[in-house]
Amino acid sequence: MATETNPIRFGIIGCADIARKVSRAIALAPNAVLVAVGSRSLDKAQRFIAANGLDASVVRAVGSYEEVLEDPGIDAVYVPLPTSLHVRWAVAVAERGKHLLLEKPTAVCAAELDIILEACRSRGVQFMDCTMWMHNPRTTKMRELLSDSARFGQIQTVHSHFSFAGNPDFLQNDIRVKPDLDALGALGDVGWYCIRSILWAFDYELPKKAIALPGTVRNDSGIILSCGSSLLWEDGKVATFHCDFLTHLTMDLSVVGTNGSLRLDDFVIPFEEDKAQFSFGSALSFNDLVTGWHTLPSKHIVVTSLPQEALMVQEFSRLAGSIRASVSKPDDKWPTITRKTQVVLDAVKASIDQGCTPVDIVG
């Protein structure tokens, strides 16, 4: 098991901005330690370590990705590289027998993700993607309420929205708008979170069809900057989402059942790091004159001792430690959830590319 005295030793390959957040998370997790940061440039790795306040006597700078992967003193590798590089380097991580924490979107398509997941399965290493909000204790509390059939009823519809207004430099130069780096654009970045939130709400039951909504916006290179989709289930359940790089910062999620509803305005990144809130209503109604509500939704605040990204690292390290101690095998929950997210994303993209025609979703 990974403990404070026997932590999982992490290496990072790539110095993307998101790696700053995850390097801090590794430092905060009680059962993990960062021991190496690799870049294609030794100087860049050194600057990353210095800029993020990492202890250079503990975290060494490495001038190549390969050297990190070959280090027998590293148990797990976090990969924040552009999506187009994931297959090559994620597979290389697994082939070296190291556990894989992979940034989202995890692959350009499900076929590429399957190559990564098979490499992890064949080497017996743990896979997890970096959808951090899933590890927040708020998410557990919300699941408890959604599972309360008396108060919530049967889930019927979900709407998710994640957008932020990229500045001109972002829209011109960020890797997320470059076809050779992150070809999925807004759909792969902010859309990933929307799709995951919908699947989470439906307890990972895959929809049967995706129908992209009209109005997709692309840049001159064909990269999606704004899009949306409906997702349909055979029994009449429906979900919609919108994601973009063009409008004000918004992170809404609403889940509606036959007897209750749940809503939050910060589902990806909580407004505050040490606590997160949401509202839940059950059997709500208007007053007699329909001038107001008879009852109001209840507000819930869930406190956490660690940021959600540190809780993600802690859970990943716990699983990796159990494998290292021969206590358990890799937990298939995480790769299964990742693949379902990718499959739905693929169907939405196909519907966009086919002029908003319905696309069947096959798990």
Secondary structure, DSSP 8 states (H G I E B T S, - for coil): ---SSS-EEEEEE---HHHHHHHHHHHHSTTEEEEEEE-SSHHHHHHHHHHTT--TTTSEEES-HHHHHH-TT--EEEE-S-GGGHHHHHHHHHHTT-EEEE-SS--SSHHHHHHHHHHHHHHT--EEE--GGGGSHHHHHHHHHHT-HHHH-SEEEEEEEEE----HHHHHH-GGG-TTT-TTHHHHTHHHHHHHHHHHHTTT---SEEEE-S--EE-TT--EEEEEEEEE-TTS-EEEEEEESSS--EEEEEEEESSEEEEESBSSS-SBTTEEEEEEEES--B-TTSSSBSS--EEEEEE-SS-HHHHHHHHHHHHHHHHHTTS----THHHHHHHHHHHHHHHHHHHHHTTS--EE---
